Amino acid sequence: MKYIIKFEEVKQKDSIIIGNKAYYLTRLFKHHFPVPKGIIITTESFQLFLKANFLEFLHKTLSKDISVKDSLFIASQLKEKIIKGTIPTKLRNIIINSVNQLDFNEVSVRSSATVEDSKNGSFAGQFESYLNVKKKNILNNVLKCWASLFSDRVIVYSRRKNIYLDQAQMAVMIHEMINPEVAGNIFTIDVINKNKHFLLIEAVPGGGNKVTDGTGKPKRILINRNDLSFKDKPKVIDENILKKLAKIAFKIEKTFQYPQDIEWAISKNKIYILQSRPITII
């Protein structure tokens, strides 16, 4: 059983136990894109936790055979029981030992569900992630990430996409916390105007989660894919950095052979890539 995997140790066969978000990010890490270092608590850890807390049966009932109303009720029970659950001592020690080997004081604790970031449904902003987490608080945040698989909004979204959570699993990424001056998303095509000749950059001061969770109003910048010219002169970020971001985005799109929605951050003039997923609206 693999309960923890380091980013650099992930193999293709591990994709089923780390979720798409983590798998895509570790692929970029191994291709030497500027991705923060980290580890992944696999879905096998999640399964061990459910079994130890007698929650497997409840999980399996979230199938297509029950109504949305019943799914919401069962999911709310699961969410509450997970938050109050006990991580088995063996697993607890494995996580603590792995976290203590990380060479940074604060981390980002991020969900990576097996149903997430697919071409059928992105689940963007549906699951929980936690920033600026001290090492002593990681276990509580892992529980909250696991529990976020069963939130009301996830149930409603998944049923709308004809995705059922009885087979869904949750992995958790723990990586170096980046405190950016500016962050946001890059779409390798202009998803607003449905124009494949332009790349769209969205940027907000501070953390890019303000874009995905809707709490921040991003500045939007369009860049011509052919010559990297700007449709309008940007005022938020230096043009050279924007062009560098665009070039990284094109390389990521080439790596995955599909248009991408990429989360990025800039801290102390260094670019970081925090996530990449297929664009589901083309």
N, C-alpha and C positions, 0 to 999 in steps of 0.2 A: 504493500500500500504506500502511496506517495501522499503524505499529508502536507508537505511543504516543498516547493520548488523555487530555486533561485532563477532570476530572469535568464541568466546565461546558460542554465542547464535545461531549458525547455526544448523538447523535441516535438516534431509534428504530431506524433501519436498522443501527446499530452493535451492536445487542444480540447478533447472531450472532458477533461477534468479541471480545466482552468477557465473556461468560458471564452467567448470570442474577443471581448475587450482585452483581456490579458494576453490571449494568443497573438492578436494583431500587434499589440504593443511590444511583446517580447520578440516578435519577428523583426520589428524595426530596430530594437536594441541589438539584435544579432547582426543586422545589416549596417550597424555603426551609425544609425541616426542618433541625434542628441536626445536620448531618453534617460530619465533618472534611473538610478540603480534601485533594485528592490527584490522582493520575494512574493510568492503567491501561496496563500492557504487554499488548497485544492478542494474540489467538491467531495473528495473522499473524506476530508475532515468534516465537512457539512453533514455527510451521511452518517458518520460515526456519532456526531453530536445528536442528530435526530434519533438514532437508534438508542443511545444512552438515556435519552429523555422521553422515550416511548412516544415519539411523535411521527413515526413512519406511517402508521395507518391513516392518521389525519391528512398527511401529505398526499397519500395515494388516492384519497377521495376527491381530490380536485381535478376530476376528469370531465370529459365532455358529457357524461351521463347525468350531471346535476345542473341545476339552474344557476344563473348568475347570482340570484339572491342567496341561495345556499352556499355558493362558492365564497361570497363575501363574508358570510357568517363563519364558515370553517376557517377561512384565511385569517380573520380577526383573532380567532382562538389560537391559531398557530403563531401568529405574530406576538401575541401576549406571552405565550408559553416559551417561545424562544428567548425573548428579552429576559425572562425570569429563570431561564434554564441554567444548568451547570455544565460547563465544559469538562469532559473527563480528564482526570489528572494526567494521564499519559499524553493526551493531545495538548493540554494546557502547558506542560513542560516543554514539549516540542516547539510550540509557538513562541514561548518566552525565550527559550535558548536561541532560536533563530533570529528573533527581533533584537536580542542583546548583541548579536554579531554585526548588526547594521551600524555603519560608522556615521550616524547622524542622530541628533537629539529629538527632532520633531519629524513626524512622518505624515503622509497622506494615506488614509485607509479607504480603499475604493472597492465597490462591488464589481463583480464580473460574472453575470449570470449566463447560463448556457443558452438561453433564449435571446440574448442581447446582441445587438450590432450585426444582425443578419440582413440579407436582402429582402426578407419578408417583413421585418419589423425591427426598427432601431432600438426601441425602448429608451430613447434619449430622454434623460432627466427623470426617468421613472424610479430608478433604484437609488439608494443613499450612498453618499461618500462623505468622509469626514476629514477636515483639514487641520493642520497644526496640532496634531495629536501627540501628546507625550507618551513615551514608551509604557509608563505605568498604567495608562488608560486604554491601551490597545485592545485588550480582551473585551471590554465593554462595547467598544466600537465595532469589533468583529461581530458580536451578537446582533448589534443593530443593523449591520449590513446584511446578515443572514435573514433577519426578520423583514427587511425591506422587500424581499421576494414576494411577500404576502400582503402588501398594502392594498387598499381599496383601488387606488389608481392603476396599479399593475393588473389587478383582476379585470377591471373594466377594459383596459387597453388590450390585454391579451385575448380576451373573449371577442373583442371587435376584430382582431386579426386571426381568429380561429386557432389560437395557440392555447394549449391547456397545460396547467402547471404541475400536474401529477408527475410528469417526467422532468420538470425543470430542476436544476441544481444551481447552487450559488458558491462561487469561489470569491476570495477576497485578496486584492493586491495591497501590499504595503510597500511604499517606496519613499524615497527622499522627498521631503516637503520643499516645494519651490514657492517662494514668496515673490511674485512678479510685480514689476511696475506697470505692465500692460499685458493683456492676454486676450484670447478669443478663439474664433474658429476660422478655418480656411475651407472653402468649398472649391474643389478643382473645376467645377463649372458654376455658372451664375444660376443658382437655384431659384432666385426671386423672379428673374425675367426669362427663365428657361433658355438661356443663351450659352451654348457650349463653346463659344469663342472667347469667353471671359472667365477669369477666376475671381471669386468673391472672398474678400477678407472682412471679417467682423472683429472689431477691437473695442475693449473697454479698459479703463484704468483698473488696476488690481487684478483679482482672480477672474479667470475665464468662466467660472461657474455662474457668474452673473448673466452670461449670454444664454447658457443652456437652461437655467432655471427661470429665466424671464425677468429677473430683478434689475437688470441693467439694460440701458438703451445703447446698443453698440453703434459705433461709427462704421459705415460700410464703404469699402474701397474696391473698385473694379479694376482688374489688371488684364490687359490683352494677352492671351495665351501665346500669340505668335512673336511679339516683340517686347513684351513686358512693359508696354507703355500704360500710363494711368488714364482712365476715363476722366477722372477729376483729380486735381492735385491733393494728395493726402495732407492732413494737418495734425494727425495724431502721432504718427511714427515716421522716423527718417525713411526716405525713399529707398536708400540702399538696403536697409534692414528688411523692408517690405519685399524687395526684389529677391533677397536671399531666402525669405520665407516662401515666396512663390516657387523658387527653384527646388527647395526641399519638398514642397507639396507635389510638384511634378514627378520627382523621384519616387515619392511614396505611392502616387497613383500608378507609376510604371511597375513598382514592386508588386502591387496587388492586382494590376491589370483591370482596374475598375475605378470610376470616379469616386473620390473620397471626401468625407467630412472629417477634418483634422482639428483637434484641439491643440493649441500652442500657448506658450508663455515666454515672456522675455524678462530675465532677471539679471541685472548688472551687465547689460548688453549681450547676454548669451541667450540664444534661442533654445527652448526645450519643446519636445513633442510629448504630449501627455495622453493622446488617444487618436486612433484613426479607425473609421468605420465606413462601410459602403454607403453612398448616397442612395436613399430609398425613394426619393422623388426626382425623377428624371423626365 
